[in-house]
Amino acid sequence: MAKSSIRDNLLARRRHLAVDTCLSWSRQAQQRLIDTEVFGGAQTLALYSPINNEVFTEDLFAAAQAAKKRVAYPRVQGQSLVFVEVAGRGQLVHGRFGILEPAGDRIVSAADLDLLVLPGVAFDARGHRLGYGKGFYDRSLQQFRGRGIRVGLCFEFQRVDALPAEAHDVPMDLVVTEMGIFPANNPGHSRANS
């Protein structure tokens, strides 16, 4: 199936989620990630500001703050993303696409991120990610090859068997949903403990 068809189908399904369902499933998915060794061992992590019924990340932020971890959020810069440390969610402002972005200037390098939590429209069993099609995360992920743990956070219905992938795509190490934690089945690519 073409990326555009998969994207349209799954975005429609996510758009029609009831608010209570989205909140409940988001809490379950976040708690699953919080309970992992990957989250526990990370000193510096990157989160995202959810839009369009993406899995919420507020519980992850609260858990990270309680554990004295450094947290960064992405900000659009040109055709890519930079990750900027925030001390509180009040430091997030509406950015270029109406998505909350960090207003500060404490940029965190890819080498300093232990854990990168990403949204997506779909993720497959090999850890490949389908985004909205603008390519911001795809371009940014190139600097994360071989660094940190990449976690796709989504709802269970967003997991698919296989997505069209290209050689330059950087797969996730784990995909976490309200139903479980799924290591990527990608030969030759690092796997994380859960």
Disulfide bonds with the S-S distance in Angstrom:
none
